[in-house]
């Protein structure tokens, strides 16, 4: 079984993640949010296993460009999900789903190496 890596192809963090998987020989499937908009079901799955703060990238340019009203929407899963679907660049990268169903948000080389085996 392979892991699923969710993100955006042109992101430097995504490139580091994919390079690490390839260097280690870990099998993976890459899901590009720009080609496959994140579904309601996918985002709900993320939020069942991760905190909203782990899913929303509040450091990125997309978040910083939001209105105060939109930023407030990111504080609640019910209002955050539609916004994350519309502005998928705001989802923290990468989110990795390992074969055992465990999720990891963000690039953490040690955690990837431990879970990716």
Secondary structure as the mmCIF struct_conf table of DSSP 4:
data_model
#
loop_
_struct_conf.conf_type_id
_struct_conf.id
_struct_conf.beg_label_comp_id
_struct_conf.beg_label_asym_id
_struct_conf.beg_label_seq_id
_struct_conf.end_label_comp_id
_struct_conf.end_label_asym_id
_struct_conf.end_label_seq_id
STRN STRN1 UNK A 3 UNK A 7
TURN_TY1_P TURN_TY1_P1 UNK A 9 UNK A 10
HELX_RH_AL_P HELX_RH_AL_P1 UNK A 12 UNK A 24
TURN_TY1_P TURN_TY1_P2 UNK A 25 UNK A 25
STRN STRN2 UNK A 28 UNK A 32
TURN_TY1_P TURN_TY1_P3 UNK A 33 UNK A 35
BEND BEND1 UNK A 36 UNK A 36
HELX_LH_PP_P HELX_LH_PP_P1 UNK A 37 UNK A 39
HELX_RH_AL_P HELX_RH_AL_P2 UNK A 40 UNK A 49
BEND BEND2 UNK A 50 UNK A 50
HELX_RH_AL_P HELX_RH_AL_P3 UNK A 52 UNK A 55
STRN STRN3 UNK A 56 UNK A 56
BEND BEND3 UNK A 58 UNK A 60
HELX_RH_AL_P HELX_RH_AL_P4 UNK A 61 UNK A 64
TURN_TY1_P TURN_TY1_P4 UNK A 65 UNK A 65
BEND BEND4 UNK A 66 UNK A 66
HELX_RH_AL_P HELX_RH_AL_P5 UNK A 68 UNK A 73
TURN_TY1_P TURN_TY1_P5 UNK A 74 UNK A 75
BEND BEND5 UNK A 76 UNK A 76
HELX_RH_AL_P HELX_RH_AL_P6 UNK A 77 UNK A 86
TURN_TY1_P TURN_TY1_P6 UNK A 87 UNK A 87
HELX_RH_3T_P HELX_RH_3T_P1 UNK A 88 UNK A 90
STRN STRN4 UNK A 91 UNK A 91
BEND BEND6 UNK A 93 UNK A 93
STRN STRN5 UNK A 95 UNK A 97
TURN_TY1_P TURN_TY1_P7 UNK A 99 UNK A 100
BEND BEND7 UNK A 101 UNK A 101
STRN STRN6 UNK A 103 UNK A 105
BEND BEND8 UNK A 106 UNK A 106
HELX_RH_AL_P HELX_RH_AL_P7 UNK A 109 UNK A 116
#
